[in-house]
Structures are given as C-alpha cells and as structure tokens.
Amino acid sequence: MYKPELIAIHALLEQLSRYFEAEEVTTAHTSEGVFAEYKQNHVSAIEIHQSKADHTAAICTLGETLSTLAAEAGTEPREVDTLKGHPNQ
C-alpha cells in the first residue's frame, strides 16, 4: 500500500477514535484512556513526515483498540440523525 493511502486510513481511524471518546464508549476503561498505547507512539495522521512503518504500526494499534471497543459496546445498531451527525435519543 502506498504511503498516502496509509495516511488516509490513519486519519479515518483517528476520527473514529475521537467519536468513541466523544460518545464516552471508552469510560469503562482506565483513567489514562483506552487509546494510551496509540498516543504513546507519538504518530498522528497529520504527521506525513513519519515513516510508512510508523503509520502502519499506528493503524494496527488503533484498529485493534477500536475493534475491541466496538465488540464491547454490543451489537445493537443505533439510529443516527444524518443531518446532525449524532445518534437519536
């Protein structure tokens, strides 16, 4: 995979992690946060000067964390208001 493609995937996964944090899906985890391992890597999607290997490692870390959180959150789909971008309550 080319580096620009990896950066795009990395950016998408970062957005998902922010969504999970905003929706407080992560509150059942430790106080340092469920994304602590990712944040320790110090590689953000906007850091295009980082190596391809660094972005790949960040994608793997985020992917594993997000898949674990999604599995723990349950299988009940939530209806989303597409105009406002948040779940209907």
Secondary structure, DSSP 8 states (H G I E B T S, - for coil): --HHHHHHHHHHHHHHHHHHHHTTTTTTS-TT-TTHHHHHTT--TT-TTS-HHHHHHHHHHHHHHHHHHHHHH-S----EETTTTEE--
